[in-house]
């Protein structure tokens, strides 16, 4: 039996299509590695959002630990006018999907553009104090390279543009 000679430039379709199952498996593994279920402790308990964990991948305006603390959003306008604009500002952020919204609480899942990690952004309207508490935390890993702190600053800029905060 003699081997059939192939012309230069021709391709064997079986060899060319063989890598797709490998790519599919790698893609699924990456998606599963980046996705994580929402952590426990989200929401308002005992009148406040949860404290950050010990890892440096979280910021919280009401944190007892200075390394996790960020400034709250001090309102320039009445809370009843500000809260819908806060929602609008969060929706304008890249990767934001609001999953809970009440009269005093907002929870958005924030998907990072490159690696598709999902982080949690929580806001608590403190109308009587004229401010909004903010907490942004990664679901996975230890270090976030400042992503959560930057997200809060990006939201602060979006709120300032809308006249909600100074």
URMO-V628543 format. One record per helix or strand of 2 or more residues. SS is the DSSP state (helix for helix, strand for strand). FROM is the first residue (numbers start at 1). LEN is the number of residues. Records with the same first field share a line. If there is no record, write none. Layout:
SS: FROM-LEN + FROM-LEN
//
This chain:
helix: 13-5 + 20-15 + 66-3 + 79-14 + 127-3 + 147-15
strand: 44-2 + 48-2 + 58-3 + 73-3 + 96-6 + 105-7 + 118-9 + 131-8
//
